[in-house]
């Protein structure tokens, strides 16, 4: 069984035991998190598609760690004008592991 969930403006295809990164969540390490915005449930006999979400479906995950991604460099430059801007950005994330998918 698998599910497609929506979190942080993005969609993720998940199955039990999967580990993946989502946008920063306000949860401590080791805590349990519920994702109730389930767009699709895939089963052996077919798929259940929500309008926009599947009623009563829930995905439970465990927070493994929170951290920051690698730095992304943003460099703006205009030739011959002595214009240079150098910025860096590190996106915060939360690593979660899927425990159960409830239909």
MOPAC internal coordinates of N, CA, C and O (Angstrom, degrees):
PM7 1SCF
backbone

  N    0.0000 0     0.00 0     0.00 0    0    0    0
  C    1.4408 1     0.00 0     0.00 0    1    0    0
  C    1.5296 1   108.87 1     0.00 0    2    1    0
  O    1.2310 1   120.77 1   -39.27 1    3    2    1
  N    1.3251 1   116.13 1   140.73 1    3    2    1
  C    1.4462 1   121.27 1   177.48 1    5    3    2
  C    1.5231 1   109.02 1  -137.92 1    6    5    3
  O    1.2310 1   120.96 1   -11.83 1    7    6    5
  N    1.3164 1   115.77 1   168.17 1    7    6    5
  C    1.4571 1   120.76 1   179.97 1    9    7    6
  C    1.5210 1   109.09 1  -144.87 1   10    9    7
  O    1.2310 1   121.19 1   -24.46 1   11   10    9
  N    1.3117 1   115.33 1   155.54 1   11   10    9
  C    1.4615 1   122.01 1   171.74 1   13   11   10
  C    1.5210 1   105.85 1  -113.20 1   14   13   11
  O    1.2310 1   121.10 1   -61.37 1   15   14   13
  N    1.3444 1   115.50 1   118.63 1   15   14   13
  C    1.4591 1   120.23 1  -178.00 1   17   15   14
  C    1.5180 1   110.04 1  -115.05 1   18   17   15
  O    1.2310 1   121.18 1   -20.62 1   19   18   17
  N    1.3223 1   115.34 1   159.38 1   19   18   17
  C    1.4601 1   121.33 1   177.01 1   21   19   18
  C    1.5116 1   108.29 1  -114.83 1   22   21   19
  O    1.2310 1   120.68 1   -51.60 1   23   22   21
  N    1.3346 1   116.30 1   128.40 1   23   22   21
  C    1.4556 1   121.47 1   179.80 1   25   23   22
  C    1.5213 1   108.80 1  -151.63 1   26   25   23
  O    1.2310 1   120.20 1   -53.69 1   27   26   25
  N    1.3071 1   117.22 1   126.31 1   27   26   25
  C    1.4573 1   121.28 1   176.30 1   29   27   26
  C    1.5146 1   113.50 1    64.72 1   30   29   27
  O    1.2310 1   119.97 1  -148.43 1   31   30   29
  N    1.3356 1   117.66 1    31.57 1   31   30   29
  C    1.4562 1   120.90 1   179.13 1   33   31   30
  C    1.5131 1   114.43 1    79.69 1   34   33   31
  O    1.2310 1   120.13 1  -173.60 1   35   34   33
  N    1.3148 1   117.36 1     6.40 1   35   34   33
  C    1.4565 1   121.85 1   179.95 1   37   35   34
  C    1.5250 1   109.46 1  -125.11 1   38   37   35
  O    1.2310 1   120.84 1   -20.47 1   39   38   37
  N    1.3283 1   116.00 1   159.53 1   39   38   37
  C    1.4579 1   120.97 1   178.63 1   41   39   38
  C    1.5285 1   108.67 1  -113.93 1   42   41   39
  O    1.2310 1   120.89 1   -39.96 1   43   42   41
  N    1.3314 1   115.90 1   140.04 1   43   42   41
  C    1.4551 1   122.38 1  -177.98 1   45   43   42
  C    1.5219 1   109.41 1  -129.92 1   46   45   43
  O    1.2310 1   120.62 1   -44.09 1   47   46   45
  N    1.3383 1   116.42 1   135.91 1   47   46   45
  C    1.4647 1   121.58 1   172.96 1   49   47   46
  C    1.5178 1   106.56 1   -94.83 1   50   49   47
  O    1.2310 1   120.39 1   -60.36 1   51   50   49
  N    1.3294 1   116.87 1   119.64 1   51   50   49
  C    1.4571 1   121.20 1  -173.53 1   53   51   50
  C    1.5171 1   110.94 1  -128.82 1   54   53   51
  O    1.2310 1   121.12 1   -26.83 1   55   54   53
  N    1.3210 1   115.46 1   153.17 1   55   54   53
  C    1.4618 1   123.60 1   172.58 1   57   55   54
  C    1.5277 1   106.63 1  -134.14 1   58   57   55
  O    1.2310 1   120.43 1   -11.72 1   59   58   57
  N    1.3185 1   116.79 1   168.28 1   59   58   57
  C    1.4569 1   120.32 1  -178.99 1   61   59   58
  C    1.5255 1   110.26 1   -63.53 1   62   61   59
  O    1.2310 1   120.97 1   -47.09 1   63   62   61
  N    1.3227 1   115.76 1   132.91 1   63   62   61
  C    1.4518 1   121.53 1   179.96 1   65   63   62
  C    1.5221 1   114.54 1    92.72 1   66   65   63
  O    1.2310 1   119.50 1   171.02 1   67   66   65
  N    1.3273 1   118.55 1    -8.98 1   67   66   65
  C    1.4627 1   121.72 1   179.91 1   69   67   66
  C    1.5217 1   110.98 1   -70.32 1   70   69   67
  O    1.2310 1   120.95 1   -35.32 1   71   70   69
  N    1.3405 1   115.79 1   144.68 1   71   70   69
  C    1.4548 1   122.75 1   172.65 1   73   71   70
  C    1.5217 1   107.38 1  -115.22 1   74   73   71
  O    1.2310 1   120.72 1   -45.88 1   75   74   73
  N    1.3255 1   116.22 1   134.12 1   75   74   73
  C    1.4547 1   119.32 1   177.96 1   77   75   74
  C    1.5226 1   109.30 1  -157.14 1   78   77   75
  O    1.2310 1   121.18 1   -15.74 1   79   78   77
  N    1.3505 1   115.34 1   164.26 1   79   78   77
  C    1.4588 1   122.34 1  -178.13 1   81   79   78
  C    1.5203 1   110.07 1  -100.32 1   82   81   79
  O    1.2310 1   120.95 1   -43.11 1   83   82   81
  N    1.3220 1   115.80 1   136.89 1   83   82   81
  C    1.4594 1   122.16 1   174.53 1   85   83   82
  C    1.5243 1   107.87 1  -123.69 1   86   85   83
  O    1.2310 1   120.88 1    -8.07 1   87   86   85
  N    1.3159 1   115.91 1   171.93 1   87   86   85
  C    1.4618 1   120.25 1   174.67 1   89   87   86
  C    1.5215 1   108.90 1   -58.96 1   90   89   87
  O    1.2310 1   120.44 1   -22.51 1   91   90   89
  N    1.3190 1   116.77 1   157.49 1   91   90   89
  C    1.4648 1   122.37 1  -175.61 1   93   91   90
  C    1.5236 1   111.73 1   -53.59 1   94   93   91
  O    1.2310 1   120.92 1   -53.01 1   95   94   93
  N    1.3410 1   115.84 1   126.99 1   95   94   93
  C    1.4563 1   122.94 1   176.66 1   97   95   94
  C    1.5249 1   109.59 1  -108.14 1   98   97   95
  O    1.2310 1   120.45 1   -30.76 1   99   98   97
  N    1.3188 1   116.75 1   149.24 1   99   98   97
  C    1.4619 1   120.81 1   176.29 1  101   99   98
  C    1.5202 1   109.23 1   -87.31 1  102  101   99
  O    1.2310 1   120.93 1  -106.92 1  103  102  101
  N    1.3243 1   115.82 1    73.08 1  103  102  101
  C    1.4588 1   121.46 1   179.39 1  105  103  102
  C    1.5214 1   108.54 1  -144.99 1  106  105  103
  O    1.2310 1   120.83 1   -32.96 1  107  106  105
  N    1.3157 1   116.01 1   147.04 1  107  106  105
  C    1.4596 1   121.21 1   179.64 1  109  107  106
  C    1.5253 1   110.28 1   -80.64 1  110  109  107
  O    1.2310 1   120.72 1   -19.33 1  111  110  109
  N    1.3281 1   116.23 1   160.67 1  111  110  109
  C    1.4571 1   120.73 1   176.70 1  113  111  110
  C    1.5240 1   109.46 1   -63.12 1  114  113  111
  O    1.2310 1   120.54 1   -45.80 1  115  114  113
  N    1.3380 1   116.57 1   134.20 1  115  114  113
  C    1.4472 1   121.88 1  -179.56 1  117  115  114
  C    1.5195 1   113.84 1    90.23 1  118  117  115
  O    1.2310 1   120.06 1   172.16 1  119  118  117
  N    1.3182 1   117.49 1    -7.84 1  119  118  117
  C    1.4624 1   120.81 1  -179.40 1  121  119  118
  C    1.5285 1   110.39 1   -78.16 1  122  121  119
  O    1.2310 1   120.85 1   -18.32 1  123  122  121
  N    1.3212 1   115.99 1   161.68 1  123  122  121
  C    1.4555 1   121.89 1   178.52 1  125  123  122
  C    1.5243 1   109.09 1  -101.08 1  126  125  123
  O    1.2310 1   120.73 1   -41.98 1  127  126  125
  N    1.3356 1   116.22 1   138.02 1  127  126  125
  C    1.4599 1   122.39 1  -177.53 1  129  127  126
  C    1.5199 1   108.33 1  -126.67 1  130  129  127
  O    1.2310 1   120.33 1   -41.52 1  131  130  129
  N    1.3367 1   116.97 1   138.48 1  131  130  129
  C    1.4597 1   122.07 1   177.41 1  133  131  130
  C    1.5203 1   109.69 1  -107.61 1  134  133  131
  O    1.2310 1   120.66 1   -47.39 1  135  134  133
  N    1.3284 1   116.34 1   132.61 1  135  134  133
  C    1.4522 1   122.63 1   173.02 1  137  135  134
  C    1.5272 1   106.73 1  -107.81 1  138  137  135
  O    1.2310 1   120.38 1   -67.38 1  139  138  137
  N    1.3354 1   116.89 1   112.62 1  139  138  137
  C    1.4560 1   119.54 1  -177.52 1  141  139  138
  C    1.5209 1   113.10 1  -102.47 1  142  141  139
  O    1.2310 1   119.93 1   175.91 1  143  142  141
  N    1.3182 1   117.73 1    -4.09 1  143  142  141
  C    1.4632 1   120.89 1   176.89 1  145  143  142
  C    1.5302 1   109.01 1   -88.97 1  146  145  143
  O    1.2310 1   120.64 1  -104.79 1  147  146  145
  N    1.3252 1   116.38 1    75.21 1  147  146  145
  C    1.4627 1   122.64 1  -179.17 1  149  147  146
  C    1.5273 1   107.55 1   -95.06 1  150  149  147
  O    1.2310 1   120.48 1   -61.62 1  151  150  149
  N    1.3176 1   116.68 1   118.38 1  151  150  149
  C    1.4660 1   122.35 1  -176.65 1  153  151  150
  C    1.5214 1   111.05 1   -86.73 1  154  153  151
  O    1.2310 1   120.37 1   143.15 1  155  154  153
  N    1.3399 1   116.89 1   -36.85 1  155  154  153
  C    1.4574 1   121.24 1  -175.63 1  157  155  154
  C    1.5172 1   109.48 1  -147.69 1  158  157  155
  O    1.2310 1   120.69 1   -38.65 1  159  158  157
  N    1.3280 1   116.29 1   141.35 1  159  158  157
  C    1.4607 1   122.34 1   173.07 1  161  159  158
  C    1.5212 1   107.65 1  -118.33 1  162  161  159
  O    1.2310 1   120.05 1   -57.47 1  163  162  161
  N    1.3087 1   117.51 1   122.53 1  163  162  161
  C    1.4545 1   121.67 1   178.06 1  165  163  162
  C    1.5071 1   110.25 1  -102.31 1  166  165  163
  O    1.2310 1   120.89 1   -55.99 1  167  166  165
  N    1.3351 1   115.90 1   124.01 1  167  166  165
  C    1.4623 1   121.42 1  -179.59 1  169  167  166
  C    1.5252 1   108.41 1  -122.26 1  170  169  167
  O    1.2310 1   121.04 1    -2.07 1  171  170  169
  N    1.3420 1   115.62 1   177.93 1  171  170  169
  C    1.4614 1   120.25 1   179.70 1  173  171  170
  C    1.5283 1   111.82 1   -67.13 1  174  173  171
  O    1.2310 1   120.27 1   146.33 1  175  174  173
  N    1.3246 1   117.08 1   -33.67 1  175  174  173
  C    1.4588 1   120.41 1  -176.97 1  177  175  174
  C    1.5277 1   113.31 1   -92.90 1  178  177  175
  O    1.2310 1   119.63 1  -175.99 1  179  178  177
  N    1.3308 1   118.30 1     4.01 1  179  178  177
  C    1.4604 1   121.70 1   177.92 1  181  179  178
  C    1.5158 1   111.19 1   141.85 1  182  181  179
  O    1.2310 1   121.29 1     7.87 1  183  182  181
  N    1.3086 1   115.14 1  -172.13 1  183  182  181
  C    1.4580 1   121.01 1  -177.27 1  185  183  182
  C    1.5192 1   110.50 1  -114.38 1  186  185  183
  O    1.2310 1   121.00 1   -32.16 1  187  186  185
  N    1.3321 1   115.70 1   147.84 1  187  186  185
  C    1.4584 1   122.59 1   174.84 1  189  187  186
  C    1.5259 1   106.39 1  -111.24 1  190  189  187
  O    1.2310 1   120.77 1   -61.10 1  191  190  189
  N    1.3279 1   116.12 1   118.90 1  191  190  189
  C    1.4570 1   121.54 1  -176.89 1  193  191  190
  C    1.5205 1   108.47 1  -104.50 1  194  193  191
  O    1.2310 1   120.49 1   -47.34 1  195  194  193
  N    1.3215 1   116.66 1   132.66 1  195  194  193
  C    1.4500 1   121.46 1  -178.99 1  197  195  194
  C    1.5153 1   112.61 1   -86.62 1  198  197  195
  O    1.2310 1   121.16 1   -18.05 1  199  198  197
  N    1.3424 1   115.39 1   161.95 1  199  198  197
  C    1.4607 1   121.14 1   177.61 1  201  199  198
  C    1.5187 1   109.95 1  -130.41 1  202  201  199
  O    1.2310 1   115.91 1   -98.04 1  203  202  201
  N    1.2786 1   125.37 1    81.96 1  203  202  201
  C    1.4572 1   127.22 1    -6.07 1  205  203  202
  C    1.5242 1   113.47 1   -83.24 1  206  205  203
  O    1.2310 1   120.05 1   160.79 1  207  206  205
  N    1.3613 1   117.51 1   -19.21 1  207  206  205
  C    1.4587 1   119.86 1  -179.45 1  209  207  206
  C    1.5212 1   110.04 1  -120.75 1  210  209  207
  O    1.2310 1   120.72 1   -24.75 1  211  210  209
  N    1.3347 1   116.23 1   155.25 1  211  210  209
  C    1.4616 1   121.97 1   178.67 1  213  211  210
  C    1.5266 1   108.49 1   -76.21 1  214  213  211
  O    1.2310 1   120.85 1   -52.33 1  215  214  213
  N    1.3177 1   115.98 1   127.67 1  215  214  213
  C    1.4689 1   121.41 1  -178.61 1  217  215  214
  C    1.5354 1   110.59 1   -67.81 1  218  217  215
  O    1.2310 1   120.39 1   -49.38 1  219  218  217
  N    1.3257 1   116.87 1   130.62 1  219  218  217
  C    1.4561 1   122.20 1   174.75 1  221  219  218
  C    1.5166 1   115.27 1    76.14 1  222  221  219
  O    1.2310 1   119.49 1  -178.51 1  223  222  221
  N    1.3073 1   118.57 1     1.49 1  223  222  221
  C    1.4673 1   120.85 1  -179.92 1  225  223  222
  C    1.5268 1   109.37 1   -87.69 1  226  225  223
  O    1.2310 1   121.45 1   -35.13 1  227  226  225
  N    1.3344 1   114.84 1   144.87 1  227  226  225
  C    1.4566 1   120.48 1  -177.79 1  229  227  226
  C    1.5221 1   109.04 1  -151.28 1  230  229  227
  O    1.2310 1   120.69 1   -38.81 1  231  230  229
  N    1.3129 1   116.28 1   141.19 1  231  230  229
  C    1.4601 1   122.38 1   175.96 1  233  231  230
  C    1.5163 1   107.37 1  -117.24 1  234  233  231
  O    1.2310 1   120.70 1   -53.73 1  235  234  233
  N    1.3305 1   116.27 1   126.27 1  235  234  233
  C    1.4549 1   121.78 1  -179.70 1  237  235  234
  C    1.5240 1   108.98 1  -105.40 1  238  237  235
  O    1.2310 1   121.09 1   -46.84 1  239  238  237
  N    1.3351 1   115.53 1   133.16 1  239  238  237
  C    1.4629 1   121.02 1  -178.40 1  241  239  238
  C    1.5248 1   109.53 1  -133.57 1  242  241  239
  O    1.2310 1   121.28 1   -20.25 1  243  242  241
  N    1.3269 1   115.16 1   159.75 1  243  242  241
  C    1.4522 1   122.20 1   178.34 1  245  243  242
  C    1.5229 1   108.29 1  -113.73 1  246  245  243
  O    1.2310 1   120.28 1   -47.55 1  247  246  245
  N    1.3304 1   117.08 1   132.45 1  247  246  245
  C    1.4607 1   122.09 1   179.49 1  249  247  246
  C    1.5230 1   108.64 1   -76.85 1  250  249  247
  O    1.2310 1   120.62 1   -56.88 1  251  250  249
  N    1.3236 1   116.41 1   123.12 1  251  250  249
  C    1.4614 1   120.64 1   179.63 1  253  251  250
  C    1.5280 1   110.36 1   -92.62 1  254  253  251
  O    1.2310 1   120.60 1   128.98 1  255  254  253
  N    1.3444 1   116.47 1   -51.02 1  255  254  253
  C    1.4626 1   119.82 1   178.98 1  257  255  254
  C    1.5172 1   110.34 1  -158.81 1  258  257  255
  O    1.2310 1   121.40 1   -18.65 1  259  258  257
  N    1.3230 1   114.92 1   161.35 1  259  258  257
  C    1.4547 1   122.14 1   172.64 1  261  259  258
  C    1.5178 1   107.35 1  -121.55 1  262  261  259
  O    1.2310 1   120.55 1   -32.24 1  263  262  261
  N    1.3194 1   116.55 1   147.76 1  263  262  261
  C    1.4522 1   118.93 1  -178.88 1  265  263  262
  C    1.5119 1   111.66 1  -169.89 1  266  265  263
  O    1.2310 1   121.64 1    17.27 1  267  266  265
  N    1.3445 1   114.47 1  -162.73 1  267  266  265
  C    1.4568 1   121.17 1   179.64 1  269  267  266
  C    1.5259 1   109.05 1  -124.89 1  270  269  267
  O    1.2310 1   120.99 1   -36.49 1  271  270  269
  N    1.3360 1   115.70 1   143.51 1  271  270  269
  C    1.4559 1   121.68 1   176.08 1  273  271  270
  C    1.5206 1   110.30 1   -72.96 1  274  273  271
  O    1.2310 1   121.19 1    -2.29 1  275  274  273
  N    1.3328 1   115.33 1   177.71 1  275  274  273
  C    1.4539 1   120.85 1   174.80 1  277  275  274
  C    1.5222 1   109.97 1   -65.88 1  278  277  275
  O    1.2310 1   120.78 1   -23.87 1  279  278  277
  N    1.3149 1   116.11 1   156.13 1  279  278  277
  C    1.4533 1   120.93 1  -177.42 1  281  279  278
  C    1.5273 1   110.81 1   -72.57 1  282  281  279
  O    1.2310 1   121.33 1   -44.13 1  283  282  281
  N    1.3184 1   115.06 1   135.87 1  283  282  281
  C    1.4585 1   122.41 1   174.32 1  285  283  282
  C    1.5175 1   106.84 1  -105.91 1  286  285  283
  O    1.2310 1   120.33 1   -53.84 1  287  286  285
  N    1.3261 1   116.97 1   126.16 1  287  286  285
  C    1.4599 1   122.49 1  -177.23 1  289  287  286
  C    1.5286 1   109.75 1   -91.41 1  290  289  287
  O    1.2310 1   120.74 1   -48.91 1  291  290  289
  N    1.3360 1   116.18 1   131.09 1  291  290  289
  C    1.4627 1   122.28 1   174.50 1  293  291  290
  C    1.5230 1   106.21 1  -118.28 1  294  293  291
  O    1.2310 1   120.47 1   -65.48 1  295  294  293
  N    1.3300 1   116.70 1   114.52 1  295  294  293
  C    1.4647 1   122.15 1  -177.89 1  297  295  294
  C    1.5104 1   108.90 1  -123.35 1  298  297  295
  O    1.2310 1   120.74 1   -64.29 1  299  298  297
  N    1.3350 1   116.18 1   115.71 1  299  298  297
  C    1.4567 1   121.61 1   177.82 1  301  299  298
  C    1.5194 1   107.83 1  -103.89 1  302  301  299
  O    1.2310 1   120.83 1   -40.79 1  303  302  301
  N    1.3369 1   116.01 1   139.21 1  303  302  301
  C    1.4586 1   120.30 1  -172.28 1  305  303  302
  C    1.5200 1   109.27 1  -151.95 1  306  305  303
  O    1.2310 1   120.89 1   -46.53 1  307  306  305
  N    1.3153 1   115.91 1   133.47 1  307  306  305
  C    1.4720 1   121.57 1   172.31 1  309  307  306
  C    1.5213 1   107.22 1  -120.64 1  310  309  307
  O    1.2310 1   120.72 1   -58.16 1  311  310  309
  N    1.2866 1   116.23 1   121.84 1  311  310  309
  C    1.4608 1   119.30 1  -177.18 1  313  311  310
  C    1.5259 1   110.44 1   -69.52 1  314  313  311
  O    1.2310 1   121.17 1   -34.09 1  315  314  313
  N    1.2891 1   115.37 1   145.91 1  315  314  313
  C    1.4664 1   125.88 1   176.20 1  317  315  314
  C    1.5269 1   114.07 1    66.28 1  318  317  315
  O    1.2310 1   119.33 1  -174.11 1  319  318  317
  N    1.3096 1   118.88 1     5.89 1  319  318  317
  C    1.4682 1   120.85 1  -176.87 1  321  319  318
  C    1.5260 1   112.83 1  -116.02 1  322  321  319
  O    1.2310 1   119.96 1  -179.56 1  323  322  321
  N    1.3182 1   117.69 1     0.44 1  323  322  321
  C    1.4619 1   123.37 1  -177.90 1  325  323  322
  C    1.5348 1   111.00 1    56.06 1  326  325  323
  O    1.2310 1   120.73 1  -136.89 1  327  326  325
  N    1.3355 1   116.21 1    43.11 1  327  326  325
  C    1.4528 1   123.01 1  -179.63 1  329  327  326
  C    1.5140 1   107.98 1  -116.45 1  330  329  327
  O    1.2310 1   121.06 1   -64.21 1  331  330  329
  N    1.3360 1   115.58 1   115.79 1  331  330  329
  C    1.4595 1   120.62 1   177.59 1  333  331  330
  C    1.5221 1   108.55 1  -143.01 1  334  333  331
  O    1.2310 1   120.86 1   -47.90 1  335  334  333
  N    1.3320 1   115.96 1   132.10 1  335  334  333
  C    1.4572 1   121.45 1   173.13 1  337  335  334
  C    1.5148 1   107.79 1  -129.38 1  338  337  335
  O    1.2310 1   120.83 1   -49.05 1  339  338  337
  N    1.3077 1   116.01 1   130.95 1  339  338  337
  C    1.4607 1   122.20 1  -177.73 1  341  339  338
  C    1.5180 1   107.69 1  -124.18 1  342  341  339
  O    1.2310 1   120.34 1   -64.36 1  343  342  341
  N    1.3173 1   116.95 1   115.64 1  343  342  341
  C    1.4555 1   121.91 1  -179.70 1  345  343  342
  C    1.5252 1   109.32 1  -130.08 1  346  345  343
  O    1.2310 1   121.19 1   -27.50 1  347  346  345
  N    1.3050 1   115.32 1   152.50 1  347  346  345
  C    1.4574 1   121.33 1   174.67 1  349  347  346
  C    1.5232 1   109.43 1  -127.71 1  350  349  347
  O    1.2310 1   120.81 1   -27.04 1  351  350  349
  N    1.3346 1   116.06 1   152.96 1  351  350  349
  C    1.4585 1   120.52 1  -179.38 1  353  351  350
  C    1.5247 1   109.27 1  -142.20 1  354  353  351
  O    1.2310 1   120.78 1   -45.32 1  355  354  353
  N    1.3271 1   116.11 1   134.68 1  355  354  353
  C    1.4687 1   121.74 1   175.21 1  357  355  354
  C    1.5180 1   107.69 1  -122.83 1  358  357  355
  O    1.2310 1   120.72 1   -67.92 1  359  358  357
  N    1.3342 1   116.23 1   112.08 1  359  358  357
  C    1.4563 1   121.88 1  -178.24 1  361  359  358
  C    1.5292 1   110.22 1   -76.24 1  362  361  359
  O    1.2310 1   120.38 1   -45.41 1  363  362  361
  N    1.3222 1   116.88 1   134.59 1  363  362  361
  C    1.4531 1   121.11 1   177.10 1  365  363  362
  C    1.5237 1   109.70 1   -83.19 1  366  365  363
  O    1.2310 1   120.73 1   -35.04 1  367  366  365
  N    1.3327 1   116.22 1   144.96 1  367  366  365
  C    1.4554 1   121.06 1  -178.72 1  369  367  366
  C    1.5254 1   109.93 1  -141.05 1  370  369  367
  O    1.2310 1   121.53 1   -12.77 1  371  370  369
  N    1.3262 1   114.67 1   167.23 1  371  370  369
  C    1.4607 1   122.56 1   172.84 1  373  371  370
  C    1.5194 1   107.44 1  -129.94 1  374  373  371
  O    1.2310 1   120.26 1   -53.83 1  375  374  373
  N    1.3153 1   117.10 1   126.17 1  375  374  373
  C    1.4591 1   122.43 1   177.82 1  377  375  374
  C    1.5216 1   108.47 1   -90.97 1  378  377  375
  O    1.2310 1   120.63 1   -56.99 1  379  378  377
  N    1.3511 1   116.40 1   123.01 1  379  378  377
  C    1.4628 1   121.09 1  -178.19 1  381  379  378
  C    1.5238 1   109.81 1  -124.17 1  382  381  379
  O    1.2310 1   120.96 1   -24.65 1  383  382  381
  N    1.3354 1   115.78 1   155.35 1  383  382  381
  C    1.4476 1   122.71 1   175.41 1  385  383  382
  C    1.5323 1   108.24 1  -123.23 1  386  385  383
  O    1.2310 1   120.59 1   -50.36 1  387  386  385
  N    1.3261 1   116.48 1   129.64 1  387  386  385
  C    1.4553 1   121.79 1  -177.20 1  389  387  386
  C    1.5271 1   109.13 1   -74.84 1  390  389  387
  O    1.2310 1   120.81 1   -50.15 1  391  390  389
  N    1.3377 1   116.07 1   129.85 1  391  390  389
  C    1.4715 1   121.09 1   178.08 1  393  391  390
  C    1.5192 1   111.46 1  -101.98 1  394  393  391
  O    1.2310 1   120.04 1   125.43 1  395  394  393
  N    1.3334 1   117.52 1   -54.57 1  395  394  393
  C    1.4729 1   119.94 1  -178.34 1  397  395  394
  C    1.5199 1   110.94 1  -138.49 1  398  397  395
  O    1.2310 1   121.85 1   -27.97 1  399  398  397
  N    1.3343 1   114.07 1   152.03 1  399  398  397
  C    1.4583 1   122.36 1   173.12 1  401  399  398
  C    1.5269 1   106.21 1  -121.22 1  402  401  399
  O    1.2310 1   120.39 1   -66.99 1  403  402  401
  N    1.3286 1   116.87 1   113.01 1  403  402  401
  C    1.4594 1   122.29 1  -178.09 1  405  403  402
  C    1.5144 1   110.05 1  -104.48 1  406  405  403
  O    1.2310 1   120.82 1   -50.17 1  407  406  405
  N    1.3393 1   116.03 1   129.83 1  407  406  405
  C    1.4625 1   119.79 1   179.72 1  409  407  406
  C    1.5125 1   110.48 1   -97.65 1  410  409  407
  O    1.2310 1   120.10 1   180.00 1  411  410  409

